[in-house]
Amino acid sequence: MEKSWTLKQNSSGKWILTFTDLLEPENCPSADDIHLEAKRNGIKSSSLISKKTIEDYLKKHSGSGIEPIPLPLELDPNFDARITTNTDKTAAYLYVRKAADSANEVDMSTISRLLQRSNIANVDMAKVKEGLSDFINSSEMEFSMQIAEGSPPKRGPDRKLITHFEQIPDHEVQRLADRLKRPDLRTANVENPTTDQDYPLSEAETLTVVEKGDLIYEVEDAVLGEAGVDVYGQPIPGLPGNDPFFLDLRNIVQNHSELRAGVTGLLLIANTERGLKIRIVPYRDAKVRAVISRDKMEASLILQSGLGAGERLSVIGVKTALNEVNLLDSISDDRINEIIESARKVNDECEFVILSGTPPVAPESYKLEWAINFTEEFSTATVEKDALILTARLSPKGEKGKNVFGEPIDPKNAEPTDIPANDETIKVTEEKHVIKFFAAESGELSFFNNALSISSLKTIQSDIDTKFGDISFSGNLIITGDIKDDVKVKSKGKLTITGTVEKALIYSEDSLTLNGGINGKGRGTVWAKDKTNLQYAENARVFSGGDIEISSYCFKCLVKTNGTVHLTGSPGVLLGGSIHAAKGASVHDLGAEKTIRTIISFGQDYLIKDEIEVREKEIEANNAELAKIEKELQANPPDVDALRQQKVKLLKRNSALTVRIFNLKENFEFHIPSKIKVTGSVYPGVVLESHGRYFEVMETHHNVFFDFDEKTGQIICSPIKEVEL
């Protein structure tokens, strides 16, 4: 069987162990095999890492299904002695490494001074001397032992929940249960389909009705536990009690001290063996009413869509409302269906103008002809620069009007037309009793209090799905709903989304704020030229030219930024996926106790790396085209001159690309000052990378940072000092 491993020298001339395939038990070498191969390559025994270290490495990776990272095989030849502590300073360790090329392999005087100056209390010196004596007389190159132990702090009592709701009567519970079991709610063609299959009422110990934003639970303040003592004899503050553990928080908005309803509906609470389930079943009956203005010049429908198991909007319901105001025949079924579909996209109550009368024009007044279709919900519209908005024509004799019921209105009774006011965002021209209004800039046009104005800010108060369509806006954009699957949202200015993002493409040429975070289902992508702020990121791709701030957690994501990655809140966990942060990262926890592969690269411009990959793929495509051209030229075709010109063009392009790639690779090697700061715990399964050097976390560390030493070309793990916290 061909060997799956090899020894080779890295760019620094140091020997490393690499694997050409996954490490499986059947192709796993022994530590003896690797030591023997190392000696064949001229590596001194005194410079080799121990067989135990190799055995631990092989045991970890064999059968893991994860490609092993290279293992450095050579020790630093210099004598080294240092004292380290764990994160909470409850344990102290002495580490000694012999000098490989010195007659005095262990400097005992240095070790003695190190112990004396450490200020560590209660060191068993007799035990230390015994261990060092055995080490000196052995063939081992490295020595490590625990020399002191403190007492860890204890955790306070768990934080309790304070209830802020009341149970509804039993008969109401039964009515709602029956409603959830209706077979017509199990079809996919209703808005917000929710059934008893999704939220089993049988599990619920508590059921009540809540409105969006209602306070459900308040979390008690944390209480500190008993203090501990570190190895220096100093007290360690007690730990706060654990936060409540929730197995399910569907449609619940959670922060550090409270839980609120994320939607209107039925609150179901079940206390299971695995944890507390708190879920809200979306529920609200649809509402429809028709309204006639006092002057009879406008008829509107006011609708609110049903939620979850609530009654749905229907054509019959709309016609009933129209019949009550004697306008049943004034609107087509197609228009009714169109209005219903639009209302279903908006959670809140919304108004649609269905009929407008024709206002009379007074003699010697102006008739207004709008070139812009304003939205029905708001008097707004998106316009491009120089677009015609309004034409006002003088009417010497006036014109008759009529109301929504077709009743005529005499022009003599009409008020003179008010010409809209405007600001500098509107351009006005006047010629032969005709006044025209144009957009002086791109943005959102508003018509309010008889005044026209264009703003670079646009607000959309709705969820965005495939029915709504893709969005592209030239200014700053605010969306107050959720972004559903398979839609694109692009903004040339600042982009703010208050809801959650699913498998969508979000793009901002400025900064991006996601108040609700993103669950991208493996394909959802957010991209911003400047900084990015989001609540959480899960199974998504997050790209940013500036810093990325995540309030809660980042789980199994591909992240690339030329700034830093900050996990600023609770729990502050970065877990799984691949992170490329040019200026480093700051997190509470990195990885998890249940080992999940987490790779984090830092200290380099990763957008440059992306460009290198794009340019290399272009060269590859050009080479394929050149091979095709060469084959065609051999056949002596009639268009030989055109093919030769194309060949020369491709060769010149490849030459330019080669120079560009060379320059990019040089820039990519430039080191950007950076650190990976972990104020909580970093777990096995985490791999740190910079400039092709790897550091795999083999044991749990607490309160540490990682940085890249340019002199040695190594990634160093160091404890965070109190002044750095």
HUMO-V358812 format. One record per pair of residues at least 6 apart in sequence whose ideal C-beta (glycine too) atoms are under 8 Angstrom apart, sorted by the first residue. I is the first residue (numbers start at 1). J is the second residue. If there is no record, write none. Layout:
I/J, I/J
This chain:
1/26, 1/27, 3/27, 3/29, 4/19, 4/20, 4/21, 4/23, 4/27, 5/17, 5/18, 5/19, 5/20, 5/23, 5/27, 5/29, 5/34, 6/17, 6/18, 6/19, 6/20, 7/15, 7/16, 7/17, 7/18, 7/34, 7/37, 7/38, 7/41, 7/73, 8/15, 8/16, 8/18, 9/15, 9/16, 10/16, 10/70, 10/692, 11/692, 11/713, 12/713, 14/72, 14/73, 14/74, 15/38, 15/41, 15/43, 15/72, 15/73, 15/74, 16/70, 16/71, 16/72, 16/73, 17/34, 17/54, 17/70, 17/71, 17/73, 18/70, 18/71, 19/67, 19/68, 21/27, 22/65, 22/66, 22/67, 23/58, 23/61, 23/62, 23/63, 23/64, 23/68, 24/62, 24/63, 25/62, 25/63, 28/58, 28/62, 29/58, 30/58, 31/51, 31/52, 31/54, 31/55, 31/58, 32/51, 34/54, 34/73, 35/45, 35/48, 35/51, 35/54, 38/48, 38/73, 39/45, 43/73, 43/74, 44/100, 46/75, 46/77, 46/98, 46/100, 46/101, 46/141, 47/74, 47/75, 47/77, 47/100, 48/73, 48/74, 48/75, 48/141, 49/72, 49/73, 49/74, 49/75, 50/140, 50/141, 50/142, 54/71, 56/698, 57/68, 57/71, 60/684, 60/698, 61/68, 66/597, 69/687, 69/694, 69/696, 70/694, 75/97, 75/100, 75/141, 75/142, 76/97, 77/99, 77/100, 77/101, 78/97, 78/99, 79/97, 79/98, 79/99, 79/102, 79/105, 79/106, 79/107, 79/110, 80/95, 80/96, 80/97, 81/94, 81/95, 81/96, 81/97, 81/107, 81/110, 81/111, 81/114, 82/94, 82/95, 82/114, 83/92, 83/93, 83/94, 83/95, 83/114, 83/115, 83/118, 83/120, 83/147, 84/92, 84/93, 84/95, 84/719, 85/91, 85/92, 85/93, 85/230, 85/231, 85/719, 86/701, 86/702, 87/681, 87/701, 87/702, 87/703, 87/704, 87/719, 88/152, 88/153, 88/228, 88/230, 88/236, 88/702, 88/703, 89/150, 89/230, 89/231, 89/232, 89/234, 89/236, 90/149, 90/150, 90/151, 90/152, 90/228, 90/229, 90/230, 90/231, 90/236, 91/146, 91/148, 91/149, 91/150, 91/231, 92/118, 92/120, 92/123, 92/146, 92/147, 92/148, 92/149, 92/231, 93/144, 93/145, 93/146, 93/147, 94/111, 94/114, 94/115, 94/128, 94/143, 94/144, 94/145, 94/147, 95/142, 95/143, 95/144, 96/106, 96/111, 96/132, 96/135, 96/142, 96/143, 96/144, 97/141, 97/142, 97/143, 98/105, 98/106, 98/141, 98/142, 99/105, 99/106, 100/141, 105/136, 106/132, 106/135, 106/136, 108/132, 111/132, 115/123, 115/125, 115/128, 115/147, 119/232, 120/147, 120/148, 120/231, 120/232, 121/148, 121/231, 121/232, 121/233, 122/148, 122/231, 123/147, 123/148, 124/147, 127/145, 127/147, 128/145, 128/147, 131/143, 131/145, 132/143, 135/143, 148/231, 149/231, 150/228, 150/229, 150/230, 150/231, 150/236, 151/228, 151/229, 152/228, 152/236, 153/225, 153/226, 153/227, 153/228, 153/236, 153/237, 153/238, 153/239, 154/225, 154/226, 154/228, 154/238, 154/239, 155/225, 155/238, 155/239, 155/240, 155/241, 155/242, 156/222, 156/223, 156/224, 156/225, 156/238, 156/239, 156/240, 156/241, 157/223, 157/225, 157/241, 158/241, 158/242, 158/243, 158/244, 159/219, 159/220, 159/221, 159/222, 159/240, 159/241, 159/242, 159/243, 159/244, 160/219, 160/220, 160/244, 161/217, 161/218, 161/219, 161/220, 161/244, 162/217, 162/218, 162/219, 162/220, 163/217, 164/214, 164/215, 164/216, 164/217, 164/218, 165/206, 165/208, 165/210, 165/214, 165/216, 165/267, 166/208, 167/206, 167/207, 167/208, 168/207, 168/208, 168/209, 173/201, 173/207, 176/201, 176/207, 176/266, 176/283, 176/309, 177/196, 177/201, 179/185, 179/309, 180/194, 180/195, 180/196, 180/199, 180/201, 180/281, 180/309, 181/195, 181/196, 182/309, 184/190, 185/193, 185/194, 185/195, 185/309, 186/193, 186/195, 186/197, 187/193, 190/312, 191/305, 191/306, 191/312, 191/313, 191/344, 192/282, 192/306, 192/307, 192/308, 194/281, 194/282, 194/283, 194/308, 194/309, 195/309, 198/281, 199/250, 199/266, 199/268, 199/279, 199/281, 201/207, 201/268, 203/268, 203/270, 203/272, 203/277, 204/268, 204/269, 204/270, 205/269, 205/270, 205/271, 206/267, 206/268, 206/269, 207/266, 207/267, 207/268, 207/269, 208/266, 208/267, 209/265, 209/266, 209/267, 209/283, 210/216, 210/261, 210/264, 210/265, 210/266, 210/267, 210/280, 211/261, 211/264, 212/261, 212/262, 212/263, 212/264, 212/347, 213/260, 213/261, 214/260, 214/261, 215/258, 215/259, 215/260, 216/252, 216/258, 216/259, 216/260, 216/261, 216/267, 216/278, 217/258, 217/259, 217/278, 218/257, 218/258, 219/243, 219/244, 219/256, 219/257, 219/258, 219/259, 221/257, 222/240, 222/241, 222/243, 223/240, 223/241, 224/237, 224/238, 224/239, 224/240, 225/238, 225/239, 225/240, 225/241, 226/238, 227/235, 227/236, 227/237, 227/238, 228/235, 228/236, 228/238, 229/235, 229/236, 230/236, 243/570, 244/276, 245/275, 245/276, 246/254, 246/275, 246/276, 246/277, 246/278, 247/272, 247/274, 247/275, 247/276, 247/277, 248/275, 248/277, 248/278, 248/279, 249/259, 249/278, 249/279, 250/278, 250/279, 250/280, 251/261, 251/262, 251/263, 251/265, 251/279, 251/280, 251/281, 251/282, 252/259, 252/260, 252/261, 252/262, 252/278, 252/279, 252/280, 253/259, 253/260, 253/261, 253/262, 254/260, 256/569, 256/570, 259/278, 261/267, 261/280, 262/280, 263/280, 263/282, 263/307, 263/347, 264/282, 264/283, 264/284, 264/307, 265/280, 265/281, 265/282, 265/283, 265/284, 265/307, 265/308, 266/280, 266/281, 266/283, 266/308, 266/309, 267/278, 267/279, 267/280, 268/277, 268/278, 268/279, 268/280, 268/281, 269/276, 269/277, 269/278, 269/279, 270/276, 270/277, 271/277, 281/308, 281/309, 282/307, 282/308, 282/309, 282/310, 283/307, 283/308, 283/309, 283/310, 284/304, 284/305, 284/306, 284/307, 284/308, 284/310, 285/306, 285/310, 285/311, 286/303, 286/304, 286/305, 286/306, 286/310, 286/311, 286/312, 286/313, 286/314, 286/317, 287/302, 287/303, 287/304, 287/349, 288/301, 288/302, 288/303, 288/313, 288/317, 288/318, 288/320, 288/321, 289/301, 289/302, 289/321, 290/299, 290/300, 290/301, 290/302, 290/321, 290/322, 290/324, 290/325, 290/327, 291/299, 291/300, 291/301, 291/302, 291/325, 291/351, 292/298, 292/299, 292/325, 292/327, 292/404, 293/299, 293/300, 295/403, 296/357, 296/403, 296/404, 296/405, 296/407, 297/356, 297/357, 297/359, 297/403, 297/404, 298/353, 298/355, 298/356, 298/357, 298/404, 299/325, 299/327, 299/330, 299/353, 299/354, 299/355, 299/356, 299/404, 300/351, 300/352, 300/353, 300/354, 301/318, 301/321, 301/322, 301/339, 301/351, 301/352, 301/354, 302/349, 302/350, 302/351, 302/352, 303/313, 303/318, 303/339, 303/340, 303/343, 303/349, 303/350, 303/351, 303/352, 304/343, 304/348, 304/349, 304/350, 305/312, 305/313, 305/343, 305/344, 305/346, 305/347, 306/312, 306/313, 307/347, 313/340, 313/343, 313/344, 314/340, 315/333, 315/336, 315/337, 315/340, 318/336, 318/339, 318/340, 319/328, 319/336, 322/328, 322/330, 322/331, 326/405, 327/354, 327/355, 327/404, 327/405, 330/354, 330/355, 330/404, 331/354, 331/355, 335/354, 339/352, 339/354, 341/467, 342/350, 342/352, 342/376, 343/350, 343/352, 345/462, 345/463, 345/465, 345/467, 345/468, 346/377, 346/461, 346/462, 346/463, 347/463, 347/481, 348/461, 350/377, 351/376, 351/377, 352/376, 352/377, 353/376, 355/404, 356/404, 357/401, 357/402, 357/403, 357/404, 357/409, 358/401, 358/402, 359/401, 359/409, 359/414, 360/398, 360/399, 360/400, 360/401, 360/409, 360/410, 360/411, 360/413, 360/414, 361/367, 361/395, 361/398, 361/399, 361/401, 361/411, 361/414, 361/417, 362/398, 362/411, 362/412, 362/414, 362/415, 362/416, 362/417, 363/395, 363/396, 363/397, 363/398, 363/411, 363/412, 364/394, 364/395, 364/396, 364/398, 364/416, 365/394, 365/395, 365/398, 365/414, 365/416, 365/417, 366/392, 366/393, 366/394, 366/395, 366/417, 366/419, 366/435, 367/392, 367/393, 367/394, 367/395, 367/399, 367/417, 368/390, 368/391, 368/392, 368/417, 369/390, 369/391, 369/392, 369/393, 370/389, 370/390, 371/387, 371/388, 371/389, 371/390, 371/391, 372/381, 372/383, 372/387, 372/389, 372/390, 372/445, 373/381, 374/380, 374/381, 374/447, 375/381, 377/461, 378/446, 379/446, 379/447, 379/448, 380/444, 380/445, 380/446, 380/447, 380/458, 381/444, 381/445, 382/443, 382/444, 382/445, 382/458, 382/473, 383/389, 383/439, 383/442, 383/443, 383/444, 383/445, 383/454, 384/439, 384/442, 384/474, 385/439, 385/440, 385/441, 385/442, 386/427, 386/438, 386/439, 387/438, 387/439, 388/436, 388/437, 388/438, 389/426, 389/437, 389/438, 389/439, 389/445, 389/452, 390/420, 390/436, 390/437, 390/452, 391/434, 391/435, 391/436, 391/437, 392/417, 392/419, 392/434, 392/435, 392/436, 392/437, 393/433, 393/434, 394/433, 394/434, 397/411, 398/411, 398/412, 398/414, 399/411, 400/408, 400/409, 400/410, 400/411, 401/408, 401/409, 401/411, 401/414, 402/408, 402/409, 403/409, 418/450, 419/435, 420/437, 420/447, 420/450, 420/451, 420/452, 421/450, 421/451, 421/452, 422/428, 422/437, 422/451, 422/452, 422/453, 423/451, 423/452, 423/453, 424/440, 425/439, 425/440, 425/441, 425/443, 425/453, 425/454, 425/455, 426/437, 426/438, 426/439, 426/440, 426/452, 426/453, 426/454, 427/437, 427/438, 427/439, 427/440, 428/435, 428/436, 428/437, 428/438, 429/435, 429/436, 429/438, 430/436, 437/452, 439/445, 439/454, 440/454, 441/454, 441/456, 442/454, 442/474, 442/475, 443/454, 443/455, 443/456, 443/457, 443/458, 443/474, 443/475, 444/454, 444/455, 444/456, 444/457, 444/458, 444/473, 444/475, 445/452, 445/453, 445/454, 446/452, 446/453, 446/454, 446/455, 455/475, 456/474, 456/475, 456/476, 456/493, 457/475, 457/476, 457/477, 457/478, 457/493, 458/473, 458/475, 458/476, 458/477, 458/478, 459/477, 459/478, 459/479, 459/480, 460/471, 460/477, 460/478, 460/479, 460/480, 460/481, 461/480, 461/481, 462/468, 462/479, 462/480, 462/481, 463/481, 463/482, 463/483, 463/484, 463/499, 464/471, 464/479, 464/481, 464/482, 464/483, 464/484, 464/487, 464/489, 464/504, 465/484, 465/485, 465/487, 466/484, 466/485, 466/486, 466/487, 468/487, 469/487, 470/487, 470/488, 470/489, 470/490, 471/477, 471/479, 471/487, 471/488, 471/489, 471/490, 472/488, 472/489, 472/490, 472/491, 473/490, 473/491, 473/492, 473/493, 474/492, 474/493, 475/491, 475/492, 475/493, 476/491, 476/493, 476/494, 476/495, 476/496, 476/510, 477/489, 477/491, 477/493, 477/494, 477/495, 477/496, 478/496, 478/497, 478/498, 479/489, 479/495, 479/496, 479/497, 479/498, 479/499, 480/498, 480/499, 481/498, 481/499, 482/499, 482/500, 482/501, 482/502, 482/516, 483/489, 483/497, 483/499, 483/500, 483/501, 483/502, 483/504, 483/506, 484/502, 484/504, 485/502, 485/503, 485/504, 485/521, 486/503, 486/504, 487/504, 487/505, 488/504, 488/505, 488/506, 488/507, 489/495, 489/497, 489/504, 489/505, 489/506, 489/507, 490/507, 490/508, 491/507, 491/508, 491/509, 491/510, 492/509, 492/510, 493/508, 493/509, 493/510, 494/508, 494/510, 494/511, 494/512, 494/513, 495/506, 495/507, 495/508, 495/510, 495/511, 495/512, 495/513, 495/528, 496/512, 496/513, 496/515, 497/506, 497/513, 497/514, 497/515, 497/516, 498/515, 498/516, 499/515, 499/516, 500/514, 500/516, 500/517, 500/518, 500/519, 501/514, 501/516, 501/517, 501/518, 501/519, 501/520, 501/524, 501/526, 501/540, 502/518, 502/519, 502/520, 502/521, 502/524, 503/520, 503/521, 503/522, 503/523, 503/524, 504/520, 504/524, 504/525, 505/524, 505/525, 505/527, 506/512, 506/514, 506/518, 506/525, 506/526, 506/527, 507/526, 507/527, 507/528, 508/527, 508/528, 508/529, 508/530, 509/529, 510/528, 510/529, 510/530, 511/528, 511/530, 511/531, 511/532, 511/533, 511/546, 512/526, 512/527, 512/528, 512/530, 512/531, 512/532, 512/533, 512/534, 512/544, 513/532, 513/533, 513/534, 514/526, 514/532, 514/533, 514/534, 514/535, 515/534, 515/535, 516/535, 517/534, 517/535, 517/536, 517/537, 517/538, 517/552, 518/524, 518/526, 518/534, 518/536, 518/537, 518/538, 518/540, 518/542, 519/538, 519/539, 519/540, 520/537, 520/538, 520/539, 520/540, 520/541, 520/557, 521/539, 522/539, 522/540, 523/541, 524/539, 524/540, 524/541, 525/540, 525/541, 525/542, 525/543, 526/532, 526/534, 526/540, 526/541, 526/542, 526/543, 527/543, 527/544, 528/543, 528/544, 528/545, 528/546, 529/545, 529/546, 530/544, 530/545, 530/546, 531/544, 531/546, 531/547, 531/548, 531/549, 531/563, 532/542, 532/544, 532/546, 532/547, 532/548, 532/549, 532/561, 533/548, 533/549, 533/551, 534/542, 534/548, 534/549, 534/550, 534/551, 535/550, 535/551, 535/552, 536/550, 536/551, 536/552, 536/553, 536/554, 536/555, 537/550, 537/553, 537/554, 537/555, 537/557, 537/559, 538/553, 538/554, 538/555, 538/556, 538/557, 539/555, 539/556, 539/557, 540/557, 540/558, 541/557, 541/558, 541/559, 542/548, 542/554, 542/557, 542/558, 542/559, 542/560, 542/561, 543/559, 543/560, 543/561, 544/560, 544/561, 544/562, 544/563, 545/561, 545/562, 545/563, 545/607, 546/561, 546/562, 546/563, 547/561, 547/563, 547/564, 547/565, 547/566, 547/583, 548/559, 548/561, 548/563, 548/564, 548/565, 548/566, 548/581, 549/566, 549/568, 550/565, 550/566, 550/567, 550/568, 551/567, 551/568, 551/569, 552/567, 552/569, 552/570, 552/571, 552/572, 553/567, 553/571, 553/572, 553/573, 553/574, 553/575, 554/565, 554/567, 554/573, 554/574, 554/575, 554/577, 554/579, 555/573, 555/575, 555/576, 555/577, 556/575, 556/576, 556/577, 557/576, 557/577, 557/579, 558/577, 558/578, 559/565, 559/577, 559/578, 559/579, 559/580, 559/581, 560/580, 560/606, 560/607, 560/610, 561/580, 561/581, 561/582, 561/583, 561/606, 562/582, 562/583, 562/605, 562/606, 562/607, 563/581, 563/582, 563/583, 564/581, 564/583, 564/584, 564/585, 564/586, 564/674, 565/574, 565/579, 565/581, 565/584, 565/585, 565/586, 565/587, 566/585, 566/586, 566/587, 567/573, 567/574, 567/585, 567/586, 567/587, 567/588, 570/588, 571/588, 571/589, 572/587, 572/588, 572/589, 572/679, 572/680, 573/587, 573/588, 573/589, 573/590, 573/592, 574/585, 574/587, 574/589, 574/590, 574/591, 574/598, 574/600, 575/589, 575/590, 575/591, 575/592, 575/596, 575/598, 576/596, 576/597, 576/598, 577/598, 577/599, 578/599, 578/600, 578/601, 579/585, 579/598, 579/599, 579/600, 579/601, 580/600, 580/601, 580/602, 580/606, 580/609, 581/600, 581/601, 581/602, 581/606, 581/674, 581/676, 582/602, 582/603, 582/604, 582/605, 582/606, 582/672, 582/674, 583/602, 583/672, 583/673, 583/674, 584/602, 584/603, 584/674, 584/675, 584/676, 584/677, 584/707, 585/600, 585/602, 585/676, 585/677, 586/677, 586/679, 587/677, 587/678, 587/679, 587/680, 588/678, 588/679, 588/680, 589/678, 589/680, 589/681, 589/682, 589/683, 590/598, 590/600, 590/676, 590/678, 590/681, 590/682, 590/683, 590/686, 591/598, 591/681, 591/682, 591/683, 591/684, 591/685, 591/686, 591/697, 592/683, 592/685, 593/683, 593/700, 595/683, 595/684, 595/685, 596/685, 597/685, 597/687, 598/685, 598/686, 598/687, 599/686, 599/687, 599/689, 600/676, 600/686, 600/687, 600/688, 600/689, 601/688, 601/689, 601/690, 602/674, 602/675, 602/676, 602/688, 602/689, 602/690, 602/706, 602/708, 603/671, 603/672, 603/673, 603/674, 603/690, 603/691, 603/708, 604/668, 604/669, 604/670, 604/671, 604/672, 604/690, 604/691, 605/667, 605/668, 605/670, 605/672, 608/664, 608/667, 608/668, 609/668, 611/664, 612/661, 612/664, 612/665, 612/668, 615/657, 615/660, 615/661, 615/664, 616/661, 618/653, 618/657, 619/654, 619/657, 619/658, 619/661, 622/650, 622/653, 622/654, 622/657, 623/654, 625/650, 626/647, 626/650, 626/651, 629/643, 629/646, 629/647, 629/650, 630/647, 632/643, 633/640, 633/643, 633/644, 633/647, 637/643, 669/691, 671/690, 671/691, 671/708, 671/710, 674/690, 674/707, 674/708, 675/705, 675/706, 675/707, 676/688, 676/705, 676/706, 676/707, 677/705, 677/720, 677/724, 678/701, 678/702, 678/703, 678/704, 678/705, 678/706, 678/720, 679/703, 679/720, 679/725, 680/702, 680/703, 681/700, 681/701, 681/702, 682/697, 682/700, 682/701, 682/702, 682/704, 683/697, 683/700, 684/697, 684/698, 684/699, 684/700, 685/697, 686/696, 686/697, 687/694, 687/695, 687/696, 687/697, 688/694, 688/695, 688/696, 688/697, 688/706, 688/715, 689/695, 689/715, 690/708, 690/715, 691/708, 691/713, 693/708, 693/713, 693/714, 693/715, 694/715, 695/706, 695/714, 695/715, 695/717, 701/717, 703/719, 703/720, 704/717, 704/718, 704/719, 704/720, 705/717, 705/718, 705/720, 705/724, 706/715, 706/716, 706/717, 706/718, 707/715, 707/716, 707/718, 708/714, 708/715, 708/716, 709/715, 709/716
